[in-house]
Amino acid sequence: MASAVSPFFFVEESEMLFRRLFLCALLAGLCAGLAYSAIQRLQVIPAIAAAEVFESAVESKEQTDHHMSTMPLHVHEAPAWEPADGTQRIFWTVIANVLGATGFALLLIPALAWWDRQRDSKAASLRSGLIWGAAGWLSFFAWPAIGMRPELPGEAADALQARQIWWLLAVVCAIAGLAVLAFAKGKWCLLTLPLLMLPFVAGAPQVEGSPFGNFPAEAATQMLVLKSRFVVATAIASAVQWLVLGGVCGVLVARWLRPLMGSAPDAGVMRTVEQPLG
C-alpha cells in the first residue's frame, strides 16, 4: 500500500511558519524597540531638546526679520501636526521605535533561519544572534554614519533625496561586503574591500561650510559640542537596539522556528500526513 503527503499539510505548515515568524518579529521588535527607547530617552533626546531650543531661537529671529521686510498681508500655511511634548511625544516615539525594530526583525529572522538550516540546525543561538545583530548595526548605522553622521535639528544638510540614495548605497554595500566576507570562498573574498569602499568613492552628499553657519557664533560652538555628544549617544542607542534584536532573534529562531522548518536534531523529520492510495 502506497502513501502520499496531503497537499493541505504543506499549506497548514506554511501558514503556521509565517504566523510564527511574524509573532517572533513582533516579540523581538518589542524588546529591541523598548530597549532603544530607554537609551534614547536618557542619552539622545536631551541633546535633541537642547538643539531644538537653539533652532527655535534662530527661526524666531528669521521670521521676525522676514516679517519686517515684507508686506503685512501674506498667507500663513497651517503647521503640520506633531505630537505634543511630554507623554504624547514619548508614546509615539516608542511606537515608532518598536515598529522600526519589528521591520528589521522581519529581515533578520528569515536570514538567521536560513543560515541555521544551512548549518544543520546548529547555528541559531543567543551568541550567533548577537553576532548578526552587530553586523546589522555595522551595516545600517555605523558604515553610513562614517560618511553622514546623524543630524541634529537646525543642522544644514544637502538635499534629502541625495542623502537617502547615498545612505541606501552605503547600507547595500555594507551588507554585500559582509556577506562576501562571511560566505564567499577563494578569490571572491577580494570583493569585500571594493564593496565596502564604493559609497565613499562615490562621495557622501555634504553641505559647504559649517553645518551651523546660520547660528550666531556662540550658539554654533555649543551646537558643535552637542553634535559630538549626539553622535556618540545615537551610536550607543543603536548598538543596544541591534544587539538586543539579534540576541532575541537568535533565541527565537532556535526555539520557535527551527522545529517548524523540519531540521531540529531532536525533532526528527517533518511530520507527515499520510493517506492510503489504492
Backbone as a ProteinNet text record, in pm:
[ID]
protein_1_A
[PRIMARY]
MASAVSPFFFVEESEMLFRRLFLCALLAGLCAGLAYSAIQRLQVIPAIAAAEVFESAVESKEQTDHHMSTMPLHVHEAPAWEPADGTQRIFWTVIANVLGATGFALLLIPALAWWDRQRDSKAASLRSGLIWGAAGWLSFFAWPAIGMRPELPGEAADALQARQIWWLLAVVCAIAGLAVLAFAKGKWCLLTLPLLMLPFVAGAPQVEGSPFGNFPAEAATQMLVLKSRFVVATAIASAVQWLVLGGVCGVLVARWLRPLMGSAPDAGVMRTVEQPLG
[TERTIARY]
85.9	0	89	65.3	145.1	82.7	160.3	110.8	159.9	91.4	128.2	100.9	168.1	150.5	37.7	-54.7	-166.6	-116.9	-165.7	-123.9	-165.4	-273	-316.2	-215.3	-135.1	-33.6	66.9	112.2	211	152.9	25.2	-39.4	-47.7	-89	-100.7	35.3	135.6	269.1	323.6	298.8	346.2	278	145.4	72.7	123.3	147.8	197.3	336.9	420	556.3	555	475.2	469.1	405.1	305.3	241.8	341.1	416.3	513	628.5	668.6	773.7	730.4	605.2	555.2	547.5	504.1	498.6	638.8	734.7	873.5	924.3	890.6	934.5	871.7	743.9	678.1	743.4	773.1	833.6	974.5	1053.2	1188.8	1185	1092.3	1080	1038.6	949.6	907.1	1024.8	1101.1	1215.6	1319.5	1354.7	1457.2	1407.9	1280.2	1226.5	1219.5	1182	1176.6	1316.1	1411.5	1549.3	1606.6	1580.8	1628.2	1562.7	1433.9	1361.9	1416.6	1452.8	1505.9	1639.1	1730.7	1860.5	1841.3	1750.5	1723.1	1671.6	1584.2	1526.6	1633	1730.1	1832.5	1947.1	1981.8	2102.8	2076.7	1984	1966.3	1871.7	1755.7	1653.3	1699.8	1776.8	1825	1907.2	1988.5	2066.9	1975.5	1873.6	1778.7	1701.1	1656.8	1580.5	1664.3	1792.3	1879.8	1900.6	1915.5	1933.3	1807.1	1690.7	1565.4	1548.7	1602.7	1596.8	1673.4	1795.3	1874.3	1806.8	1751.7	1685.8	1565.4	1486.5	1368.2	1406.1	1514.8	1559	1600.9	1671.9	1715.7	1596.3	1502.8	1384.9	1299.2	1286.7	1207.3	1266.6	1399.8	1465.5	1448.9	1460.4	1445.3	1303.1	1204.1	1065.7	1038.6	1097.8	1080	1141.8	1262.8	1327.9	1248.5	1196	1118	989.6	925.2	800.9	823.9	935.4	964.2	997.5	1041.8	1085	983.2	865.5	763.6	635.3	541.1	411.3	338.4	256.2	184.9	79.6	33.3	-69.1	-3.7	2.5	52.6	-11.1	-10	-78.6	17.6	-28.7	48.6	-3.6	87.5	48.7	25.8	-73.4	-101.2	13.6	63.1	174	132.9	226.4	198.6	181.4	98.6	73.8	199.6	223.3	331.1	288	333.5	290.7	338	253.6	288.6	398.6	476.1	582.7	523.3	601	554.6	511.7	402	357.7	325.9	259	220.3	341.8	442	562.4	638.3	647.5	715.9	643.9	510.1	431.3	454.9	442.7	457.7	601.6	697.2	836.6	860.4	805	819.3	751.5	632.6	561.7	644.7	700.7	782.5	906.2	967.9	1086.8	1053.3	941.2	901.3	867.8	796.5	763	888.5	982	1106.4	1186.5	1195.9	1268.4	1199.2	1066.7	993.2	1023	1031.9	1068.1	1206	1302.2	1436.1	1431.5	1347.8	1336.7	1281.3	1190.5	1135.7	1241.2	1347.7	1461.1	1560.4	1583.1	1687.3	1646.4	1521.8	1479.4	1484.4	1431.9	1445.5	1591.7	1676.5	1818.1	1881.4	1851	1903	1848.2	1720.2	1660.2	1722.3	1744.6	1810.1	1950.1	2025.1	2161.7	2163	2066.7	2057.9	2033.3	1948.2	1919.2	2039.5	2113	2232.9	2338.2	2335.7	2433.6	2375.1	2277.3	2217.8	2160.7	2095.8	2026.5	2119.3	2238.5	2333.8	2389.6	2325.5	2382.7	2308.9	2176.8	2098.7	2107.3	2147.4	2159.5	2171.1	2178.7	2198.1	2329.6	2435.8	2567.8	2569.6	2519.7	2520.1	2425.4	2314.6	2223.6	2289.4	2371.7	2444.5	2541.9	2603.6	2694.8	2618.7	2503.5	2421.6	2370.3	2337.2	2294.6	2405.1	2528.3	2641.7	2663.1	2644.1	2656.4	2547.5	2426.5	2318.5	2349.8	2404.8	2441.9	2549.4	2647.7	2753.8	2698.8	2605.1	2552.4	2455.2	2364.4	2257	2289.4	2390.1	2422.3	2567.7	2659.4	2798.9	2858.6	2837.6	2900.9	2844.6	2711.7	2661.7	2702.7	2714.5	2747.5	2889.4	2975.9	3111	3104.8	3014.4	3001.8	2900	2792.5	2687.1	2650.9	2701.3	2672	2527.2	2467.5	2330.7	2317.3	2204.1	2185.1	2101.2	2139.8	2064.5	1962.3	1854.9	1762.1	1835.2	1803.9	1866	1994.9	2045.4	2171.2	2148.4	2233.9	2223.7	2265.2	2194.6	2223.9	2192.7	2248.7	2223.9	2080.3	2042	1905.6	1872	1748.5	1706.5	1718.4	1677.7	1681.6	1824.4	1917.6	2058	2111	2074.5	2119.5	2056.4	1929.7	1863.5	1927.4	1957.6	2019.3	2156.8	2236.1	2370	2360.5	2269	2252.5	2216.7	2125	2085.7	2204.1	2283.2	2401.7	2499.8	2521.1	2613.4	2563.6	2434.4	2377.4	2390.7	2353	2359.6	2503.3	2596.2	2736.5	2792.4	2751.4	2797.9	2744.7	2616.3	2558.4	2626.7	2644.1	2707.9	2852.1	2924.7	3063.6	3077.1	2991.4	2995.7	2952.2	2853.2	2808.4	2919.6	2989.9	3101.4	3210.6	3241.1	3344.7	3308	3179	3136.2	3113.1	3061.4	3017	3097.6	3164.1	3237.9	3368	3420.2	3545.4	3639.4	3765.9	3865.6	3877.9	3891.4	3915.1	3795.4	3676.1	3557.7	3570	3648.9	3665.8	3732.8	3801.9	3868.9	3769.2	3641.8	3539.4	3496.6	3533.9	3486.9	3527.9	3655.4	3704.6	3644.5	3640.7	3576.2	3429.9	3356.9	3216.7	3203	3285.8	3278.3	3319.9	3413.2	3466	3384.6	3299.3	3224.9	3146.9	3071.1	2996.5	3086.1	3205.8	3294.8	3370.3	3387.1	3442	3340.6	3212.9	3107.3	3094.6	3119	3114.8	2979.4	2980.7	2856.1	2819.6	2691.5	2649.6	2676.8	2746.2	2783.4	2753.1	2721.2	2699.5	2833.5	2843.7	2965.2	2963.9	3078.4	3089	3041	3019.1	2977.5	2830.5	2794.9	2653.7	2568.4	2633.9	2561.7	2596.7	2617.6	2656.4	2549.1	2422.1	2314.2	2291.4	2369.1	2358.4	2458.3	2428.5	2530.3	2654.7	2767.3	2894.7	2892.4	2841.9	2839.8	2747.1	2630.6	2536.3	2591.6	2661.1	2720.7	2824	2902.6	3001.9	2934.7	2827.5	2755.9	2687.4	2641.1	2579.3	2681.4	2804.4	2909.5	2938.8	2937.7	2957.4	2840.3	2718.4	2600.6	2606.2	2657.7	2666.8	2753.3	2867.7	2957.4	2888.7	2823.1	2752.9	2638.5	2569.5	2455.9	2499.1	2609.4	2658.3	2694.7	2765.2	2803.9	2680.3	2586.7	2465.7	2382.4	2371.7	2294.5	2360.9	2493.1	2565.1	2542.5	2546.6	2525.7	2382.5	2285.6	2145.4	2119.3	2174.5	2155.9	2222.9	2341	2410.5	2329.3	2271.6	2187.3	2067	2005.1	1890	1925.2	2034.8	2070.4	2117.4	2188.9	2233.6	2115.6	2022	1901.5	1821.6	1807.4	1732.4	1796.6	1928.4	1995.6	1990.4	2015.3	2011.5	1875.7	1770.6	1634.2	1597.9	1633.1	1603.3	1675	1799.9	1872.5	1805.3	1759.7	1691.6	1557.1	1482	1350.1	1359.4	1457.1	1474.4	1506.8	1593.6	1632.6	1516.7	1431.3	1327.8	1192.1	1158.5	1024.5	1016.8	1120.6	1114	1183.1	1288.5	1365.1	1278.8	1194.4	1111.7	1017.9	962.5	869.6	940.5	1069.7	1144.3	1188.7	1155.5	1181.4	1327.3	1409.8	1552.5	1614.2	1533.7	1590.4	1638.3	1757.3	1809	1716.9	1650.3	1566.5	1421.6	1393.5	1255.7	1233.5	1340.4	1328.1	1286.4	1231.3	1186	1054.3	1013.9	887.8	772	673	556	484.7	437.7	368.6	226.7	138.1	0.3	-16.5	-24.5	-28.5	-172.1	-195.6	-325.1	-302.6	-377.4	-358.2	-401.9	-327.7	-360.7	-395.3	-494.7	-529.3	-594.3
-119.2	0	123.6	213	334.9	444.3	544.1	658.1	786.3	894.3	1025.2	1131.1	1241.6	1352.7	1441.8	1471.5	1557.5	1696.5	1754.8	1890.7	1993.5	1963.1	2057.7	2068.5	1963	1967	2078.7	2090.5	2193.4	2332.9	2350.3	2480.3	2515	2417.3	2442.1	2470.3	2392.9	2414.8	2551.8	2592.9	2723.8	2835.5	2821.4	2923.6	2933.1	2818.2	2817.3	2878.8	2849.1	2902.5	3053.6	3106.7	3251.2	3321	3258.5	3316.8	3325.4	3216.5	3216.7	3312.7	3322.5	3417.7	3560	3592	3726.9	3753.2	3653.4	3670.2	3686.4	3612.2	3627.1	3767.8	3818.5	3953.4	4057.4	4039.1	4132.5	4130.7	4011.6	3999.8	4059.2	4025.7	4080.9	4231.5	4279.9	4423.7	4496.9	4434.2	4495.6	4507.6	4400.1	4402.3	4505.1	4501.1	4593.2	4736.9	4758.5	4893.7	4956.3	4878.1	4931	4960.4	4871.1	4894.8	5020.4	5034.9	5153.2	5279.9	5272	5389.3	5433.1	5335.4	5369.3	5442.7	5389.7	5456	5590.3	5593.9	5717.5	5825.9	5785.9	5883.4	5943.2	5862.1	5906.8	5980.9	5942.6	5994.8	6082.1	6040.1	6106	6224.6	6205	6309.8	6437.5	6430.3	6556.2	6640.3	6575.8	6650.3	6710.8	6635.6	6688	6805.7	6793.2	6900.9	7027.4	7013.7	7130.7	7195	7111.9	7166.3	7236.2	7185.1	7248.1	7385.4	7405.8	7538.1	7639.1	7602.8	7691.9	7711.7	7603.8	7613.6	7706.1	7693.9	7779	7925.9	7953.7	8092.1	8150.2	8072.5	8119.5	8137.4	8039.2	8050.4	8169	8193.8	8307.2	8439	8448.7	8570.4	8586.5	8474.8	8481.7	8521.1	8468.6	8503.7	8650.6	8700.6	8842.4	8930.6	8896.7	8974.8	8968.9	8850.4	8835.4	8917.3	8917.1	8990.7	9141	9188.7	9331.1	9376.2	9282.5	9320.9	9286.4	9238	9201.4	9276.6	9259.7	9324.1	9262.5	9339.6	9286	9182.8	9183.9	9089.5	8974.5	8858	8739.1	8617.7	8509.3	8388.6	8301.9	8254	8161.2	8019.9	7927.3	7787.8	7726.6	7639.4	7570.9	7477.3	7480.8	7393.2	7246.4	7159.6	7016.1	6965.2	6858.7	6805	6739.1	6756	6686.1	6661.1	6550.6	6519.6	6625.6	6651.6	6749.5	6694.7	6785.7	6744.8	6674.5	6582	6509.3	6368.4	6325.4	6186.3	6150.5	6240.9	6211.1	6189.1	6271.7	6257.7	6130.3	6100.1	5977.7	5855.1	5855.1	5741.1	5713.5	5816.5	5795.3	5765.6	5814.9	5780	5631.8	5581.1	5438.3	5353.3	5393.3	5318.7	5314	5427.3	5431.2	5343.4	5345.4	5262.6	5114	5074.2	4933.4	4888.6	4971.9	4936.7	4926.3	5019.9	5013.8	4889.2	4854.4	4733.9	4608.4	4610.1	4495.4	4477.3	4587.6	4578.4	4518.1	4559	4500	4351.2	4315	4174.5	4089.3	4145.7	4072.1	4046.2	4123.5	4097.2	4001.1	4017.2	3940.6	3795.8	3772.9	3637.5	3540.6	3574.6	3480	3451.6	3554.6	3532.1	3438.1	3458.2	3369.9	3227.9	3215.7	3083.5	3009.3	3081	3017.3	2972.6	3057.5	3024.2	2905.8	2901.7	2791.1	2659	2662.6	2538.9	2495.6	2592.2	2556.9	2492.4	2522	2466.7	2350.3	2279.6	2162.1	2192.7	2305.5	2344.8	2354.5	2401.2	2417.5	2559.9	2652.4	2786.6	2890.3	2890.3	2994.4	2978.1	3083.5	3083.1	3227.4	3246.3	3381	3440	3360.5	3409.9	3448	3358.7	3389.9	3504.7	3514.5	3626.5	3759.6	3762.5	3884.5	3922.1	3822.4	3849.2	3907.9	3848.4	3902.9	4042.4	4064.8	4198	4299.6	4261.4	4351.4	4381.4	4280.3	4302.2	4397.2	4383.8	4475.5	4617.9	4636	4770	4829.6	4748.9	4798.1	4838.2	4759.2	4784.4	4902	4908.9	5007.9	5137.9	5135.2	5258.2	5299.9	5216.9	5258.5	5293.9	5208.2	5233.4	5358.5	5376.1	5502.8	5624.4	5608.7	5722.2	5772.3	5690.6	5737.1	5850.9	5838.8	5943.6	6049.9	6010.9	6104.8	6080.4	6163.5	6146	6185.4	6129.1	6166.5	6317.5	6370.8	6516	6565.3	6680.9	6750	6843.6	6876.5	6979	7110.8	7174.2	7300.4	7288	7167.1	7147.8	7154.4	7228	7237.4	7105.2	7064	6936.6	6947.7	6855.3	6850.1	6805.5	6799.4	6760.2	6622.4	6607	6484.1	6364.1	6378.9	6265.5	6217	6309.4	6270.7	6196.1	6241.6	6173.8	6035.7	6021.2	5891.1	5792	5838.2	5749.2	5704.4	5797.3	5758.9	5665.5	5691.8	5603.9	5463.2	5451.2	5319.9	5249.7	5324.4	5267.1	5215.4	5293.4	5252.1	5126.4	5118.2	5001.1	4877	4888.6	4773.8	4725.5	4818.1	4780.1	4716.3	4768.1	4709.2	4567	4546.2	4412.2	4317.6	4363.5	4278.9	4247.1	4347.3	4324.9	4225.5	4238.5	4145	4005.3	3996.9	3866.2	3795.5	3869.5	3810.7	3764.5	3848	3812.3	3687.6	3671.8	3560.4	3431.2	3441.3	3321.5	3285.9	3383.7	3355	3282.1	3215.9	3143.2	3180.1	3161.7	3184.3	3330.4	3352.4	3486.4	3579.2	3521.2	3606.1	3695.7	3654	3735.5	3869.7	3877.2	4001.7	4112.1	4075.6	4176.1	4254.4	4207	4270.9	4417.2	4444.9	4582.5	4676.7	4640	4730.4	4759.8	4658.9	4681	4777.6	4760.5	4847.4	4990.5	5007.8	5140.9	5214.1	5143.6	5205.9	5330.8	5330.1	5451.5	5572.5	5550.1	5661.5	5709.2	5619	5660.9	5749.9	5711	5793.3	5926.5	5926.1	6050.5	6076.7	6097.5	6129.9	6276	6307.6	6447	6530.2	6639.8	6727.1	6872.2	6951.8	7094.2	7167	7277	7357	7444.6	7456.5	7539.4	7468.3	7544.4	7488.4	7447.8	7331.8	7291.8	7380.9	7462.5	7553.7	7698.1	7725.6	7859.3	7964.1	7921.2	8017.4	8053.4	7993.8	8024.3	8133.7	8210.6	8301.4	8222.8	8290.7	8223.5	8140.9	8198.3	8126.2	8005.7	8024.6	7914.2	7804.4	7843.6	7744.5	7659.5	7722.1	7647.1	7545.7	7587.2	7496.6	7384.2	7415	7312.4	7208	7250.3	7154.8	7059.7	7111.4	7025.3	6927.7	6978.9	6892.7	6786.2	6823.5	6729.8	6609.8	6635.1	6525.4	6433	6491	6409.1	6332.1	6395.5	6333.3	6213.1	6226	6115.4	5995.8	6019.1	5909.9	5845.6	5928.1	5874.9	5794.6	5842.8	5770.9	5638.9	5637.4	5513.2	5409.8	5453.6	5361.4	5307.4	5396.5	5353.9	5256.1	5284.4	5195.1	5060.7	5061.6	4935.5	4850.2	4913	4839.9	4779.5	4858	4809	4685.2	4692.9	4582.6	4460	4478.5	4363.5	4292.5	4369.2	4308.4	4238.2	4304.8	4246.8	4117	4118.7	3998.6	3885.5	3916.6	3812.5	3747.6	3829.6	3775.5	3695.3	3745.1	3672.1	3537.6	3535.1	3409.1	3305.6	3346.2	3254.2	3209.9	3304	3269.8	3176.9	3198.9	3109.2	2968.2	2957.4	2825.4	2752.7	2825.1	2759.2	2751.7	2851.1	2857.6	2824.7	2859.2	2836.4	2708.1	2671.3	2552.6	2426	2396.9	2275.2	2276.5	2393.8	2402	2388	2412.6	2400.2	2256.5	2167.8	2026.9	1990.5	2069.7	2041.7	2031.8	2039.6	2029	1887.3	1869	1735.9	1650.7	1713.6	1636.5	1631.5	1692.3	1692.7	1588.9	1532.8	1433.8	1496.8	1417.7	1468.7	1540.2	1613.2	1686.1	1588.8	1632	1549	1535.4	1416.7	1393.3	1343.2	1378	1330.7	1234.1	1111.6	1009.5	968.2	944.9	896.3	771.2	667.8	544.9	567.7	507.3	512.4	371.6	362.3	236.5	140
0	0	0	-96.3	-106.7	-21.8	3.2	81.4	20	44.3	-10	94.6	82.1	174	124.8	209.6	171.9	137	26.2	-8.6	94.6	170.2	271.8	385.5	403	508.1	483.5	359.2	326.8	343.7	309.8	327.4	475.5	556.9	700.5	763.6	722.9	777	737.3	613.1	566.7	642.2	661.2	736	879	940.7	1077.5	1085.6	986.5	984.9	971.5	877.3	858.4	977.7	1037.4	1154.6	1270.8	1289.5	1398.6	1368.3	1242.2	1205.7	1238.9	1207.1	1233.9	1384.1	1461	1605.9	1664.8	1611.3	1656.1	1626.9	1509.2	1472.1	1564.9	1599	1690.3	1828.6	1877.7	2010.3	2010.8	1909.4	1900.1	1882	1798.4	1778.2	1903.4	1982.1	2108	2205	2219.6	2311.3	2267	2138.4	2088.2	2088.6	2052.4	2049.7	2187.1	2288.4	2425	2478.6	2449.7	2494.4	2427.8	2298.6	2226.3	2280.1	2309.4	2360.2	2495	2579.7	2711.7	2699.9	2618.5	2598.6	2528.8	2434.3	2361.6	2454.8	2546.8	2639.5	2730.6	2770	2863.2	2795.4	2672.3	2609.7	2486.9	2401.5	2271.1	2279.6	2340.4	2342.1	2411.5	2522.7	2580.8	2484.1	2401.3	2301.9	2195.9	2153	2054.2	2111.7	2236.3	2300.1	2311.5	2348.4	2358.3	2221.5	2118.5	1983.9	1935.4	1972.3	1930.9	1992.7	2113	2175.3	2091.3	2049	1964.3	1829	1773.5	1643.7	1650.9	1755.3	1770.2	1781.6	1852.9	1867.5	1732.8	1653	1520.9	1428.7	1428.8	1343.1	1382.7	1510.7	1556.5	1507.4	1513	1466.4	1315.9	1240.5	1095.3	1057	1128.1	1098.5	1128.9	1235.9	1269.5	1162.2	1118.2	1012.8	883.5	852.6	729.9	738.3	853.1	869.9	856.4	904.2	896.8	755.8	671.4	537.1	429.4	465.8	368.4	395.6	305.1	320.4	440	508.1	624.5	588.4	463.7	423	347.9	406.4	338.3	405.5	333.3	377.8	458.4	573.6	656.1	633.5	610.7	596.7	734.5	740.4	867.3	900.8	1023.7	1060.4	1058.3	1022.1	1021.5	1163.9	1178.1	1310.9	1364.7	1489.3	1556.8	1700.9	1760.3	1897.5	1995.2	2094.2	2196.8	2286.6	2341.2	2432.6	2554.5	2607.5	2724.8	2689.8	2752.6	2738.3	2594	2523	2384.9	2295.7	2310.3	2227.9	2264.1	2392.3	2436	2380.3	2389.1	2343.1	2196.1	2112.4	1968.7	1929.4	2006.7	1981.1	2006.9	2117.4	2149.2	2042.3	1999.3	1894.7	1766.4	1727.5	1606.3	1621	1737.1	1759.9	1754.2	1814	1812.3	1670	1595.3	1457	1370.7	1390.9	1314.8	1347	1475.3	1514.9	1462.8	1459.6	1405.3	1256.7	1184.2	1043.6	1024	1105.9	1097.5	1134.2	1232.6	1272.2	1158.6	1078.8	965.3	858.2	857.8	768.8	832.4	960.9	1028.8	1054.9	1095.2	1131.2	1012.9	894.3	781.9	745.8	754.1	723.6	825.8	953	1057.4	1042.3	1009.6	993.2	875.6	766.6	650.9	687.4	755	794.7	890.4	980.7	1075.6	1002.6	902.8	828.9	746.5	691.7	615.6	703.9	832.2	926.9	1007.7	950.9	1014.6	1152.6	1164.1	1287.4	1407.6	1384.2	1493.4	1499.4	1427.9	1416.4	1500.4	1493.6	1562.2	1713	1781.5	1926.8	1973.1	2102.9	2156.3	2106.1	2107.7	2066.8	1918.2	1833.9	1690.8	1659.3	1735.1	1715.7	1747	1852.2	1885.7	1773.3	1712	1600.6	1482.2	1451.1	1341.9	1376.1	1503.1	1543.5	1526.6	1562.4	1543	1395.3	1311	1166.3	1116.9	1173.6	1136.7	1177.8	1297.5	1343.1	1253.7	1217.2	1129.5	993.2	940.7	806.4	802.5	898.8	893.2	967.3	1053.5	1125.5	1108.3	1152.5	1161.9	1026.7	927	796.9	729.9	723.4	667.7	750.9	883.9	970.3	948.5	889.6	858.7	757.2	661	559.2	593.3	661.6	700.2	845.4	932.7	1074.2	1103.3	1208.6	1244.9	1262.3	1220.7	1216.9	1334.2	1383.8	1488.1	1425.6	1497.7	1448.9	1424.5	1312	1278	1200.8	1184.9	1113.6	963.4	894	749.1	686	581.5	516.5	368.3	291.5	148.3	123	-4.1	-40.4	16.1	62.6	128.2	35.1	-90.2	-182.5	-204.8	-218.5	-237.3	-117	3.2	124.6	136.7	100.3	107.5	11	-109.3	-208.4	-160.8	-107	-60.9	58.6	151.4	267.5	222.8	127	76.6	10.5	-64.6	-127.5	-22.4	83.4	188.9	259.4	286.1	354	266.4	140	48.7	32.6	17.6	1.4	128.7	244.5	370.2	386.4	356.9	366.4	269.2	145.2	43.9	82	131.2	169.5	283.6	385.9	498	455	364.6	316.2	238.9	153.6	78.7	174.2	274.1	371	450.6	483.1	567.9	491.1	368.4	298.4	174	113.9	-10.1	20.5	-79.6	-65.9	-180.2	-154.1	-258.8	-297.8	-427.6	-479.3	-462.8	-441.4	-424.9	-301.6	-204.8	-83.8	-113.9	-227	-263.9	-297.9	-317.8	-348.8	-225.6	-107.4	15.3	22.3	4.9	18.4	-85.9	-216.1	-313.3	-281.1	-234.1	-199.8	-82.7	19	135.5	103.1	10.9	-19.7	-125.5	-199	-309.7	-268.5	-157	-122	-98.1	-42.9	-11.5	-134.8	-231.3	-359.6	-431.5	-425.5	-484.9	-412.5	-281.5	-204.2	-141.8	-12	57.3	33.6	17.3	-2.2	122.7	105.2	215.9	179.3	280.3	257.8	266.4	196	203	327.8	389.6	508.1	632.3	738.2	865.8	862.1	918.5	921.2	1011.1	1093.6	1181.9	1149	1021.5	978.7	996.4	1005.8	1023.7	1170.5	1260.5	1403	1440.8	1544.7	1598.9	1641.7	1647.8	1673.2	1801.2	1909.7	2036.5	2031	1968.6	1956.4	1866.5	1759.4	1669.5	1741.7	1828.7	1906.2	1997.8	2063	2151.6	2073	1952.8	1869.3	1825.2	1799.8	1763.5	1878.5	2001.4	2118.1	2131.5	2113.9	2118.5	2009.4	1893.5	1782.2	1818.3	1880	1918.9	2018.6	2118.1	2216.8	2151.8	2059.7	1993.3	1910.1	1838.6	1755.3	1841.9	1951.9	2041.8	2104	2152.3	2215.6	2116.4	1993.4	1891.1	1856.3	1848.9	1819.5	1929.3	2054.9	2166.9	2165.7	2146.6	2144.9	2030.7	1914.6	1800.2	1823.7	1885.8	1915.6	2012.4	2115.4	2209.6	2137	2051.1	1976.6	1893.8	1819	1730.3	1806.3	1917	1994.6	2060.6	2115.3	2172.3	2062.9	1949.8	1838	1791.1	1771	1723.6	1824.4	1951.8	2054.4	2067.4	2071.2	2083	1958.6	1841.4	1717.4	1714.3	1758.8	1761	1849.2	1966	2058.2	2000.6	1942.6	1889.6	1769.8	1684.4	1569.3	1616.5	1716.4	1766.2	1833.2	1904.6	1984	1915.8	1835.9	1780.2	1632	1555.5	1411.6	1368.3	1436.7	1395.9	1389.2	1488.2	1477.2	1357.1	1323.9	1210.8	1076.4	1074.9	949.6	925.9	1021.2	999.9	1000.1	1075.5	1071.4	1209.5	1316.3	1450.3	1473.9	1532.5	1555.3	1641.4	1740.2	1829.7	1784.8	1671.8	1623.8	1515.9	1463.6	1358.9	1228.3	1141.7	1012.9	1031	929.2	936.3	951.8	1029.1	1046.3	913.4	881	754.6	781.8	693.1	698.7	583.6	616.3	512.2	483.6	354.9	310.7	226.5	247.9	167.7	24.1	-66.3	-207.3	-255.3	-335.6	-394.3	-296.6
[MASK]
++++++++++++++++++++++++++++++++++++++++++++++++++++++++++++++++++++++++++++++++++++++++++++++++++++++++++++++++++++++++++++++++++++++++++++++++++++++++++++++++++++++++++++++++++++++++++++++++++++++++++++++++++++++++++++++++++++++++++++++++++++++++++++++++++++++++++++++++++++++

